Amino acid sequence: MRRLILKLGSRRLQTGGEIRASSPRLLRSLPPPWTASAAPARKTTYPGGLLTRAWCVVASATTHRLLNQQKQAVDCETSAQRDLDEAWEIAERGPMKLFLADLHLHRARLFFREKPYPWESPQADLAAAGKLIHDCGYHRRDPELAAAKLAILS
């Protein structure tokens, strides 16, 4: 069941779907192996778990904003940024260029509305994702990149 929920949530994100207020349920359904204590044992899948958790935490932040709970929303966004930074550190150290492309896409899609943007810029993240996608032949991400560019740059 957890795998199905995560797959559906991931598909919604990949197709440019809006993050809905009900998405925090996904965060509660994440399995324990995606916690920080399991990182050494799952180096190859851990960055993907962090990407998913960051997406779910941003969904939770959206819910907090809808409920006028600004402090909790900021805490969630900070947590998501930490997850993305941690996934970046892991992917950057090893041969994980595909995760780096995914990270650039996630950062741009999740935080492009934030002022100030936590990293260089959404445009720079999209450009870096495009370069990695092209260089690695990771063309299954082309539709996601196109959707993100349309949503963010227009």
N, C-alpha and C positions, 0 to 999 in steps of 0.2 A: 504494500500500500504506500509506504513512504517513497519508494522508488517511482511509483506512478505519479504521486503528487509532485515530486521534484521534477519529473520529466514534463508534466503539464505546465508547471511554473516556468521551467526553462524554455519550453516551446513558446509560451506567451511572450517571454522576453525576446527570444530570437525573432519572432515575427513582428516585433514592434508594438506588442499589446501594452495597454496601460497597466500599471501596477494598481491593483484594486485594494480597497480597504480590508478585504477578507484575507489577503495574502499573509498576514502575520501567522495564520494557522500553519503555514508552511514552515516557519521558523521553529515552532514548537515541535514539528514532526521530524526535524533533522536528527539522524541517528548519532549516538555518542561517538563513533569513530571520527566524526568531523570536528571534534573538539581539539583544542591545542595540544592536549596530552598525547594524542595519537599521531601527531605530525611525523615523528621519525619513522614510524612503521609504515606510513602510507605516503611517502614523498611524491609518488607519481600521480595519485588521485587527490591529494590534499589541496593543491591549488584550485582544482575544480570545486571542491567542497567549500572553500573560502569564497569563491565567486558566487556560488548559490546562496551561501549564508549572507553575503553582502546584499544581494538582491532582496532577500527576505527581510533583512533589517531595514533597508530603505522603504520597503512596503510598510513595515511597522511604523517608521517615521511618518509616512504619509497618513496613516491612521491617527497618530498622535496630533498631527497638524489639524486634521479634520475635527478632532475633539478639543482643540485649543490647548493642547499640552505641549507648549513650545520647548520646555527644558528636556522632556523625554524625547522629543523629535530630534533635537540637537544631539543628545546622547546617542541615539540610534545612528544618526548620520556619522558621528565620530567613530562609532564602532565599525560601521561599514567601511569607512576610509582605512581604518587599521587593518581590517581583513584584506582589503585590496592591496595595501602596502605590503603586508606579510606574504600574500600570494606572489607579488612582484619579486620580493627578495628570493623566494624559493625558485621561481621560474627563471630568474635572471642568472642564478648560479649554475644551472644545469642546461642540458639541451632541450629546453622547453619553449621553443619559439612560438609554438601554436598557442600555448597558454599566455604568452606575452601578447599575442594578437587579441586573444579573448579578453585579456585584462584591459587593453587600450579601449576596446569596444565597450566593456562594462563601465569603465570609468567615465567615458563620454556619455553613455546613455543614462547612467544613474545620477550624475552630478552636473550635467551641462547647465542646469538652471541656478546652480549655487554661485553666489557672489561673496567672496572671491572663490574661484575654482580652486580646489585643493592641489592640483598639479599645474603643469604649464598652461594648457588651454584645451577645451574640447576639440578644437580644430587640429591641434598638434596630436592629440590622441587618435583622432580619426585618420590623420595622415600616416602616423606610425603604424596603425592597424592595417591600413591599406598596403603599405610597403611590405610588412611582414606577410600578409596574405598573399601578395603577388610573389615575393621572393621564395616562400615556402610551398607555393602551389596549393594553398589552403582555400581553394575556390568555393568550397561549400559555405564559406562565410561571406561570399560576395553579396547575396541578397540582404543579409543583416547589415553589412557595411553600407549598402545603398539606402536601406531604410533609415539607418541612423543618420546618414548625411542629409537625407531629405528632411528628417524631423529636426535635426540640430542646426543645420546650416541655412535653412530657409526661413 
